[in-house]
Structures are given as structure tokens and as C-alpha cells.
């Protein structure tokens, strides 16, 4: 394992992982698919909330159904939470998310002139918005450097040996310390897709991973 983990090291890792993912053809759908359509912070915020405890394909379709009837914050705030919930069904906890989305839209409409906030603390103050959601909004919606750590990023960073942490919050802090800033934004997209296709949570495909020989394989009990 390369213990220096300097900029050249991460350059090499990103290239190796990206090349391996290219072998699979079209990337899996993800929340960033919504963002890439027009880089709208509103759509990133709403889609990321819908995505929690929900499969990517379900998130994409649920988000598009909701945006068809609520293309902006003001419209979303005017909808009954039951209408929002029905639009995003069968996303996980869709009733609760419908209530959260309505409340968030009302706060942004009334307190922020219908503009999604572009700072971490304000985003984290919104109902149901955690570190992952806030980071993705900053990353994809505003192009602001932030590290989004979800389950894939947390697990892979620990598995390889970049960090030794117990929670995504701890992982985010450690990655900020060791990862050059230019990698912050693309990190989540890369590791989410890599975790879906290669470095899977259960029985990862170590035999086709380009860093198989140097990976720490922390927590890996069985691999393919």
C-alpha cells in the first residue's frame, strides 16, 4: 500500500478506477444524473432527500415525477405533503419525505427568497438534511468544494486503508485532511459507482480490481 498518498497517488487511483468502470459500459443511474441535466441546486436537494434509503433507479423516476408537478421551490411549497408523497412513492419513507420536502420548501421560500442556500451550516439546519445531502448540494448544485461521504465512500476508504474511522462524519473529516481539494467533488461519484460495480459491500470483486495486490481489504471476509 502506498503510504504517502500524495496527489500523484490519488491521480493514479482515480485513473485506475475510472478505467475499470469504463469496462462496464454505461454508468449506473445516480442522483448526479438529475444534477447533470441542468445543475439546479433545487433538484439536487430534493433528489438527494428522496434517494435516502432508496435505490438509484427508483430515485430517478420519483424525482422526475415530482419535478413534473413541482419544477421550483415555490410550487413545491404550495403542494400538500400527501401530493408530494404520492409523487415520490415508492421511495423509502415516502410519507415522511413528503412532509420534510414540503417543510423545506416553505422555509426556503419564506426565509431565503426561494433560493436554495449555498452554505453548509444553513443547509444542515433544514429538516432532514444531513451531511451527505448538504455536501451533494454544494458539490453538484453550486460547484463548491465539499466531500460527500455516503456508505460507499465510507466503506471503500476504510477498506483500502485511506482512513480508519467508524462513522461517515469521521471519514469526511479525515478525507478533508488527506485528499487534495481537486478530488473532493468527483470522489463521491467515482466511489459510489465503484462500490456498485466492483468494490461491492458484500463479496467485492477483488479479482478484477486494479489495486487488488495493494488494498488493505479491511473487513473483507469473502471476495470474488
Buried (B, 14 or more C-beta within 10 A) or exposed (E): EEEEBEEEBBEEBBEBBEEBBEEEEEBEBBBBBBBEEEEBBBBBBBBBBBBBEBEBEBBBBBBBBBBEEBEBBEBBBEBEBEBBBBBBBEBBBBBEBBBBBBBBBBBBBEEBEBEBBBEBEBBBEBEBBBBBBBBBBBBBBBEBBBBBBBEBBBBBBBBBBBBEBEEBEBBBBBBBEEBEEEBBBEBBBBBBBBBBBBBBEEEBBBEEBBBEEEBBBEEBEEBE
